[in-house]
Amino acid sequence: MRFLQLPITLLLTLPLPAQTQLATYPGSTAGAPTAIAGVHDTTYFAATSPSLGAELWKSDGTPAGTVLVKDIYPGSTSSFPREITLAGGTVMFAAQSLFEGRELWRTDGTDAGTFMVANIRPGQASASPQNFVACRGKLFFQAQDGVHGAELWVSDGTAVGTSMVLDIHPGVNSSSPDDLTCCQGRVYFTATSPTFGREIWVSDGTAAGTYMVRDVTPGTAGSGPRDLCCYRNRVFFAANDFSAGDELWVTDGTLAGTVLAADIHVTASGSPRGMTVWNDRMYFRAIRDGLTGVELWQSDGTAAGTLLLLDCNPGGVSSSPMDFVAADTHIFFTADRALRGRELWQTDGTSAGTFQAQDIYPGVLGSVPTDLVAFGDKVYFSANVDAVNGGNGRELYVSDGTDPGTFMVADIAPGGANGDVKNLAIGSGMLFFSGDDGAEGDELFVIELPGASAQKIGTSCAPSFPTLDSTTPRLGLTAKLSAEGGPFGYTGVVVFSFHRPNVPLPLVPDCYLYVDLTAMFVAGTSPGGAIEVFVPIPSDPGLDGFAIPFQTIWINSLTVFPLITSNAVILGLGM
């Protein structure tokens, strides 16, 4: 494992234990990296320097490859890049500029290739784009143009392809679209209209294809839907119909298909929150009655299959599980147990297999893990052991769900100082995060994660939105690639190449190729149905850094859509 601090200015090497290298760059007292997002082989982030302010940077995980992309707001004033999102092969984000206010921008990682997509709200006033989600190769978001309020917008990364989808709350009033969630090629979201209040809506990116799914609470009060989650091709959410209370609902995008999924608390509100999918089940927190409090629940999408998994804090006091993140073999979360505080927990989907990974900070305060990100069968996170009580402050930890497999990865600020580790993000088999070593201020760090990795990138396309998934690759063993969702009558081909194009290639509208078209190899085929491909993962240190893109192409030359592509999976060695 290699441990580096990445540059904002210049290089100085410090001695550390044998297996670890750390490079730090003095003179940058306010790096403050935020909005860290891994896109293909590049990780983008916002970082602050005294002369440039907070601007867009990029990194390939090396000191030399960590550079400023563009000073969007010239001088020391900040553009504050946020919401960095890949949609249809284009990296888009929100940023503030001198003459246009806060608008939608795009980048290809170069100064010349970083520019404003569209001045949605002309002049220096801001359109304030936010709540980004990629779907069908396009970016959906909330913005306001000064004539209408904050409404749903869509962009393909060009000025002409950026437009308001529908004025849901007519005039200058705002519908304020939120909780945008892509499911089966459509975006589900919550919005407020003058007639129905705040309800759940769906959009295919056109005005005609954007509508309220159901008035869950008739009248203007609104049901206040929230915590949308795509599961088994439907969207589950919490909503309050003022009859059953705040409970678990589900929709398939139709009026008839929008129903109460489970009435968890039959006399009050179950208040399901944090819905997260793992291993074909959905996990969340909810309350059934005053005897168990807010605890861990599991659902298969049916009322009968929605059950309390474990009362993590037995009795009526809530453990309030949150921060759910799905790894390969477990789902991790944090919970607050009496006399132990908030700590890291894991579950394998059974009550017997649900337990606290480790009491990192013994006592009632707990280590309060934050910024959980999964990599393979492990989770990386920030945790705090109070230095006043002999701990290391807030530092970087890893866990495989067991007590011996949960430990501090690195002491960013040695000697009991607080490393203030936060903003964890995975990119190209590396873990990026920000931290303060006590000498250089808040800066960007990276850890090269050991072994092999499988990273899903890109999106699938209409009409069937096929998927390509992989088991966790392990050195010396075999990874299984699973291709599903191909339409009837199509032949599926899993292809790969030893080179990946810098930009995805458009095959047909909204369908992109993530492998090298000129040097593709076939890994597996099927005349219909699912495809399984087994890929041997060599244990050869000489192949470290080698990355192979795989993708499924479904072919039928007799149809309107002759080619339909899945997402891609990048198998990396030593990454």
C-alpha positions in Angstrom: 0.0 0.0 0.0 1.4 3.4 -1.0 0.4 6.6 0.9 0.9 10.0 -0.6 -0.1 13.6 0.0 -0.7 15.3 -3.3 0.7 18.7 -4.3 -0.9 22.1 -4.4 2.5 23.8 -4.7 5.9 22.0 -4.3 7.4 18.8 -3.0 9.2 17.8 0.2 9.7 14.1 1.2 9.4 13.2 4.8 10.6 9.9 6.5 7.9 7.5 7.5 7.7 3.8 8.3 9.1 1.4 5.7 5.9 0.4 3.9 4.7 4.0 3.6 5.7 6.9 1.5 4.4 10.4 2.2 5.1 13.5 0.1 3.9 16.8 1.4 3.9 20.3 -0.1 4.7 23.2 2.2 3.5 26.7 1.6 -0.1 25.7 0.9 -1.9 26.4 4.2 -5.4 26.3 2.8 -5.7 23.4 0.3 -9.1 22.4 1.8 -10.0 19.9 -0.9 -13.8 19.4 -1.3 -16.2 17.9 -3.8 -13.8 15.0 -4.6 -15.1 12.9 -7.5 -13.4 10.0 -9.3 -14.1 10.0 -13.1 -12.4 7.3 -15.2 -8.7 7.6 -14.6 -8.9 11.1 -13.2 -10.1 12.5 -9.9 -11.5 16.0 -9.9 -11.8 18.2 -6.8 -12.0 21.7 -5.6 -9.0 23.1 -3.7 -8.2 26.5 -2.2 -5.0 28.5 -2.5 -4.3 32.1 -1.4 -3.7 33.3 -4.9 -6.4 31.4 -6.8 -9.2 30.9 -4.3 -11.2 27.6 -4.5 -10.9 26.3 -8.0 -11.1 23.1 -10.1 -8.2 20.7 -9.8 -7.5 17.1 -11.0 -5.3 14.3 -10.0 -4.2 10.9 -11.4 -2.9 9.9 -8.0 0.6 11.1 -8.5 2.2 14.4 -7.4 3.1 15.3 -10.9 -0.4 14.6 -12.1 -2.1 16.7 -9.6 -2.7 20.1 -11.2 -5.0 23.1 -11.5 -7.5 22.5 -14.3 -8.6 26.2 -14.7 -8.9 29.4 -12.7 -12.5 29.9 -13.5 -12.9 33.0 -11.4 -9.6 34.8 -12.1 -7.6 36.0 -9.1 -8.0 35.1 -5.5 -11.8 35.0 -5.7 -13.3 31.5 -5.7 -15.5 29.7 -8.3 -16.4 27.0 -5.7 -16.8 24.0 -8.1 -19.4 21.6 -6.8 -21.6 18.6 -7.9 -18.9 17.1 -10.2 -20.8 14.5 -12.2 -20.2 12.4 -15.3 -23.1 12.3 -17.7 -22.9 10.8 -21.2 -19.1 11.0 -21.3 -19.1 14.6 -20.2 -17.9 15.8 -16.8 -20.2 18.6 -15.6 -20.3 20.7 -12.5 -21.5 24.0 -11.0 -19.2 27.0 -10.7 -19.2 30.7 -10.1 -17.6 33.1 -12.6 -17.1 36.9 -12.7 -19.6 37.9 -15.3 -22.1 35.0 -15.3 -22.8 34.1 -11.7 -23.1 30.4 -10.7 -23.9 28.4 -13.8 -23.4 24.9 -15.4 -19.9 24.1 -16.5 -18.1 21.2 -18.2 -14.5 20.0 -18.4 -12.3 17.5 -20.3 -9.5 18.1 -17.8 -7.8 20.9 -19.8 -8.0 24.7 -19.5 -9.3 25.1 -23.0 -11.8 22.2 -22.6 -13.3 23.7 -19.4 -16.1 26.2 -20.1 -19.6 27.2 -19.2 -22.2 25.0 -20.9 -25.0 27.5 -20.9 -25.7 30.9 -19.2 -29.0 29.7 -17.9 -29.7 32.9 -16.0 -28.2 35.7 -18.2 -26.1 38.4 -16.5 -24.3 38.1 -13.2 -27.3 36.6 -11.4 -26.9 32.9 -10.7 -29.0 30.0 -12.0 -27.6 28.0 -9.0 -27.6 24.5 -10.6 -27.8 21.8 -8.0 -29.1 18.3 -7.2 -27.2 16.7 -10.1 -28.0 13.2 -11.4 -26.9 11.4 -14.6 -29.6 9.5 -16.5 -29.8 8.2 -20.1 -26.5 9.9 -20.9 -27.8 13.3 -19.8 -27.6 15.5 -16.7 -30.8 16.3 -14.8 -30.6 19.1 -12.2 -32.5 22.0 -10.5 -31.9 25.5 -11.8 -33.6 28.9 -12.2 -33.4 31.2 -15.2 -34.8 34.4 -13.6 -38.2 34.1 -15.5 -39.2 30.8 -13.8 -38.4 29.6 -10.3 -36.1 26.7 -9.4 -37.3 23.9 -11.8 -36.2 20.7 -13.4 -33.6 21.1 -16.2 -31.7 18.7 -18.5 -28.4 19.0 -20.4 -26.4 16.9 -22.8 -23.3 19.1 -22.2 -24.1 21.6 -25.0 -25.8 25.0 -24.9 -28.5 24.0 -27.4 -29.0 20.7 -25.5 -29.6 22.5 -22.1 -33.2 23.4 -21.3 -35.9 23.5 -18.7 -37.9 20.3 -18.8 -41.2 21.6 -17.3 -42.4 24.6 -15.3 -44.0 22.6 -12.6 -44.8 25.6 -10.4 -45.7 28.2 -13.0 -44.2 31.6 -13.0 -41.4 32.8 -10.7 -42.4 30.4 -8.0 -40.3 27.3 -7.5 -41.1 23.6 -7.5 -37.6 22.9 -6.1 -36.9 19.4 -7.5 -35.0 17.3 -5.1 -34.0 13.7 -4.4 -33.4 13.1 -8.1 -33.0 9.4 -8.7 -32.4 7.6 -12.0 -34.3 4.3 -12.4 -35.0 2.4 -15.6 -34.0 5.3 -17.7 -36.2 7.9 -16.1 -35.6 10.4 -13.3 -37.9 10.3 -10.3 -37.9 13.3 -8.0 -39.9 15.3 -5.5 -41.4 18.7 -6.5 -44.0 21.2 -5.2 -46.9 22.4 -7.3 -49.6 24.9 -6.3 -52.4 22.3 -6.7 -50.9 19.2 -5.1 -48.2 20.4 -2.7 -45.0 18.3 -2.6 -45.4 15.0 -4.3 -43.4 12.4 -6.3 -42.8 13.1 -10.0 -41.1 11.3 -12.9 -39.4 12.6 -16.1 -37.9 11.2 -19.3 -36.4 14.6 -20.1 -39.3 15.9 -22.1 -42.2 18.1 -21.0 -44.7 15.5 -22.3 -42.9 12.8 -20.4 -42.8 14.7 -17.1 -45.7 14.3 -14.7 -46.8 13.8 -11.1 -47.0 10.0 -10.4 -49.7 10.2 -7.8 -51.2 12.7 -5.4 -50.4 10.6 -2.3 -52.0 13.1 0.0 -54.9 14.7 -1.9 -55.0 18.5 -1.8 -52.3 21.1 -1.4 -50.7 19.7 1.8 -48.5 17.2 0.0 -47.1 13.9 1.2 -43.5 15.2 1.5 -41.9 12.2 -0.2 -38.2 11.7 0.5 -35.3 9.1 0.5 -36.0 7.8 -3.0 -34.3 4.4 -3.8 -34.4 2.4 -7.1 -34.9 -1.2 -6.2 -36.1 -4.1 -8.5 -36.9 -1.6 -11.3 -39.2 0.4 -9.0 -38.7 3.4 -6.8 -39.3 3.1 -3.0 -39.7 6.2 -0.9 -41.1 7.5 2.4 -44.3 9.6 2.2 -47.0 10.7 4.6 -50.6 10.3 3.4 -52.0 11.4 6.8 -53.8 8.1 7.1 -51.1 5.5 7.5 -48.6 8.2 8.5 -45.0 8.5 7.2 -44.5 5.0 5.7 -42.8 3.1 2.9 -44.3 3.6 -0.5 -43.4 2.3 -4.0 -44.0 3.4 -7.6 -43.4 2.0 -11.0 -44.2 5.4 -12.6 -47.9 4.8 -12.9 -50.9 5.9 -10.8 -52.0 2.3 -10.3 -48.5 1.2 -9.5 -47.9 3.8 -6.8 -49.0 2.2 -3.5 -48.2 1.8 0.2 -45.5 -0.9 0.3 -45.5 -1.4 4.1 -47.2 0.1 7.1 -44.3 -0.3 9.5 -45.9 1.5 12.5 -49.6 0.7 12.4 -50.6 3.3 15.0 -48.2 6.1 14.1 -45.4 6.8 11.6 -42.7 4.2 10.8 -40.5 7.0 9.2 -38.3 4.8 7.0 -35.0 6.6 6.1 -31.7 5.9 4.3 -33.0 3.2 2.0 -30.0 1.4 0.5 -29.9 -1.8 -1.7 -27.5 -4.7 -1.2 -27.7 -8.3 -2.2 -31.2 -8.0 -3.6 -32.6 -6.5 -0.4 -33.2 -3.0 0.8 -32.0 -1.8 4.2 -33.0 1.3 6.1 -33.9 2.6 9.6 -37.5 2.8 10.9 -39.5 2.6 14.1 -42.2 0.0 14.7 -43.4 0.9 18.2 -42.2 2.4 21.4 -40.6 -1.0 22.4 -37.8 -1.0 19.9 -37.1 2.6 18.8 -35.5 3.5 15.5 -33.7 0.4 14.4 -32.4 -1.6 11.4 -35.0 -2.9 8.9 -34.8 -5.1 5.8 -37.3 -5.4 2.9 -37.8 -7.4 -0.3 -40.3 -4.8 -1.5 -43.4 -6.6 -0.1 -45.3 -5.9 3.1 -44.7 -9.4 4.4 -41.0 -9.2 3.5 -40.5 -5.9 5.3 -39.1 -6.8 8.8 -37.1 -5.6 11.7 -33.7 -7.1 11.2 -32.2 -6.3 14.6 -32.9 -4.1 17.6 -29.2 -2.9 17.8 -29.9 -1.1 21.0 -32.4 -3.3 22.8 -35.3 -1.6 24.4 -37.1 1.6 23.6 -34.0 3.8 23.1 -33.1 4.1 19.4 -29.8 3.1 17.8 -30.7 5.2 14.8 -28.8 3.4 12.1 -27.5 5.7 9.3 -24.6 6.2 6.8 -25.5 2.9 4.9 -22.9 1.8 2.3 -23.0 -1.4 0.4 -19.7 -3.4 0.1 -19.4 -6.8 -1.7 -20.0 -9.1 1.2 -21.7 -6.8 3.8 -23.6 -3.6 4.2 -21.9 -1.2 6.6 -23.6 1.5 8.7 -23.2 3.4 11.9 -25.4 2.9 15.0 -25.6 4.4 18.5 -25.7 1.8 21.3 -26.2 2.6 24.9 -22.9 3.2 26.8 -20.9 2.6 23.5 -21.8 5.7 21.5 -22.0 5.7 17.7 -19.7 3.1 16.1 -19.3 1.1 12.9 -21.7 -1.9 12.3 -22.1 -4.4 9.6 -24.7 -6.9 8.5 -24.8 -9.9 6.1 -28.6 -9.7 6.0 -29.3 -11.9 9.0 -29.9 -11.0 12.6 -27.0 -13.2 13.7 -24.7 -11.6 11.2 -25.5 -8.1 12.3 -23.1 -6.7 14.9 -20.7 -3.9 15.8 -17.4 -4.2 13.9 -15.4 -2.8 16.7 -15.7 -0.4 19.7 -13.2 2.0 18.3 -13.6 4.6 21.0 -14.8 2.8 24.2 -17.3 4.7 26.3 -20.5 6.7 25.7 -19.1 9.1 23.1 -18.1 6.6 20.4 -15.8 7.3 17.5 -18.7 8.6 15.3 -17.6 7.2 11.9 -18.3 9.4 8.9 -17.6 9.6 5.1 -18.0 5.8 4.6 -16.9 4.5 1.2 -16.8 0.9 0.1 -14.0 -0.8 -1.8 -14.4 -4.6 -2.5 -15.4 -6.2 0.8 -14.1 -3.4 3.0 -15.2 0.0 4.0 -12.9 3.1 4.5 -14.0 5.8 6.9 -13.1 8.6 9.2 -13.3 8.0 13.0 -12.4 10.0 16.0 -10.7 8.8 19.2 -10.3 11.9 21.4 -6.7 12.9 21.8 -7.4 14.1 25.3 -8.1 10.5 26.2 -5.0 9.1 24.6 -6.3 8.7 21.1 -5.2 9.9 17.7 -8.0 12.4 16.9 -10.1 12.0 13.7 -8.1 9.7 11.4 -8.5 7.2 8.5 -9.7 3.7 9.3 -10.6 0.5 7.4 -12.8 -2.4 8.2 -13.8 -5.8 6.8 -16.6 -6.1 9.4 -14.6 -7.9 12.0 -12.9 -6.7 15.1 -9.3 -7.6 14.1 -10.0 -6.4 10.6 -10.9 -2.9 11.8 -8.0 -0.6 12.4 -6.4 2.8 11.7 -4.8 3.0 8.3 -2.7 6.0 8.8 -2.1 8.6 11.5 -2.2 11.8 9.3 -1.4 14.0 12.3 0.9 12.1 14.6 1.3 12.6 18.3 -2.4 12.8 19.2 -3.2 15.8 16.9 -6.4 15.7 14.9 -6.0 14.7 11.3 -9.5 15.9 10.4 -9.9 13.2 7.7 -12.9 13.8 5.5 -14.3 13.9 1.9 -13.4 10.3 1.1 -13.8 9.2 -2.6 -12.7 6.3 -4.7 -11.1 6.9 -8.1 -9.1 4.5 -10.4 -8.5 2.0 -7.6 -7.2 4.8 -5.2 -8.7 6.3 -2.2 -8.6 10.1 -2.1 -9.4 12.2 1.0 -8.6 15.5 2.7 -6.7 15.8 5.9 -4.6 18.1 8.1 -1.1 16.8 9.1 -0.7 19.7 11.5 2.0 21.4 9.4 0.6 22.1 5.9 -3.1 22.7 6.6 -6.0 20.9 5.0 -4.6 19.1 1.9 -5.4 16.2 -0.5 -4.1 12.7 0.3 -4.3 9.4 -1.7 -3.8 5.8 -0.8 -3.2 3.2 -3.5 -5.5 0.4 -2.6 -4.0 -3.1 -2.6 -4.9 -6.0 -4.8 -7.3 -5.8 -7.7 -10.5 -3.8 -8.2 -13.7 -3.7 -10.3 -15.0 -0.2 -11.0 -18.3 0.4 -12.7 -18.4 3.4 -15.0 -20.7 5.0 -17.5 -24.4 4.4 -18.1 -26.5 1.9 -20.1 -29.0 3.0 -22.7 -32.6 2.6 -23.8 -34.8 0.7 -24.2 -33.8 -2.0 -21.8 -30.9 -0.4 -19.9 -28.8 -3.6 -19.6 -26.2 -3.9 -16.8 -22.7 -5.4 -16.4 -21.5 -6.3 -12.9 -18.5 -8.0 -11.5 -17.6 -9.9 -8.3 -14.7 -8.6 -6.4 -11.5 -9.6 -8.3 -8.8 -11.2 -6.2 -5.2 -11.8 -7.2 -4.6 -15.3 -8.4 -8.3 -16.1 -8.5 -11.2 -15.5 -11.0 -13.6 -12.6 -11.3 -17.1 -13.3 -12.6 -18.7 -10.7 -15.0 -22.5 -10.9 -15.2 -24.4 -9.2 -18.1 -28.1 -8.9 -17.7 -31.1 -6.9 -19.0 -30.5 -7.5 -22.8 -33.8 -7.1 -24.7 -35.6 -10.1 -26.3 -34.3 -11.0 -29.7 -30.9 -9.4 -29.2 -27.5 -11.2 -29.2 -25.3 -10.1 -26.3 -21.5 -9.8 -26.7 -19.2 -9.1 -23.8 -16.2 -7.2 -25.2 -12.9 -5.9 -23.8 -9.8 -4.1 -24.9 -6.3 -3.4 -23.5 -6.8 0.3 -24.1 -9.6 2.6 -23.1 -10.6 5.7 -25.1 -10.1 9.0 -23.2 -13.7 9.9 -24.1 -16.6 7.4 -24.5 -17.5 6.9 -28.2 -21.2 7.5 -29.1 -22.5 4.6 -31.1 -26.2 5.6 -31.4 -28.0 8.4 -29.4 -27.4 8.0 -25.6 -25.4 4.7 -26.2 -21.6 4.9 -25.5 -18.7 2.6 -26.0 -16.1 2.5 -23.2 -13.7 0.1 -25.0 -11.4 0.6 -27.9 -13.4 0.1 -31.0 -10.3 -0.6 -33.1 -8.9 -3.4 -30.9 -11.8 -5.1 -29.2 -11.8 -8.8 -28.2 -14.8 -11.0 -27.4 -15.0 -12.5 -23.9 -18.4 -14.1 -24.2 -21.7 -14.2 -26.2 -25.3 -15.3 -25.8 -28.2 -15.4 -28.2 -30.4 -14.0 -25.4 -30.7 -13.8 -21.7 -27.8 -13.4 -19.2 -24.1 -13.9 -19.9 -21.5 -15.0 -17.4 -17.8 -14.5 -18.2 -15.0 -15.7 -15.9 -11.8 -13.7 -16.0 -8.6 -15.0 -14.4 -6.8 -12.3 -12.3 -3.0 -13.0 -12.4 -1.0 -12.4 -9.3 1.9 -10.6 -11.0 3.4 -7.5 -9.5 4.7 -6.5 -13.0 1.1 -5.9 -14.0 0.3 -3.4 -11.3 -1.6 -0.4 -12.7 -2.9 -2.5 -15.7 -6.7 -1.7 -16.3 -8.9 -3.5 -18.7 -12.4 -2.2 -19.7 -15.2 -4.6 -20.3 -18.7 -3.8 -21.7 -21.7 -5.6 -23.1 -23.1 -4.8 -26.6 -26.5 -6.2 -27.5 -27.1 -6.4 -31.2 -30.1 -6.8 -33.5 -29.7 -5.4 -37.0 -33.4 -5.8 -37.7 -34.7 -3.3 -35.1 -34.9 0.5 -34.7 -32.2 0.2 -32.0 -29.6 -2.1 -33.6 -27.0 -1.6 -30.8 -27.7 -1.3 -27.1 -24.8 -0.9 -24.6 -24.4 -1.6 -20.9 -22.3 0.3 -18.5 -18.6 -0.6 -18.4 -16.6 -2.4 -15.7 -12.9 -1.6 -15.4 -10.9 -4.5 -13.9 -7.7 -3.2 -12.4 -4.6 -5.0 -11.2 -2.7 -3.6 -8.2 -5.4 -0.9 -8.0 
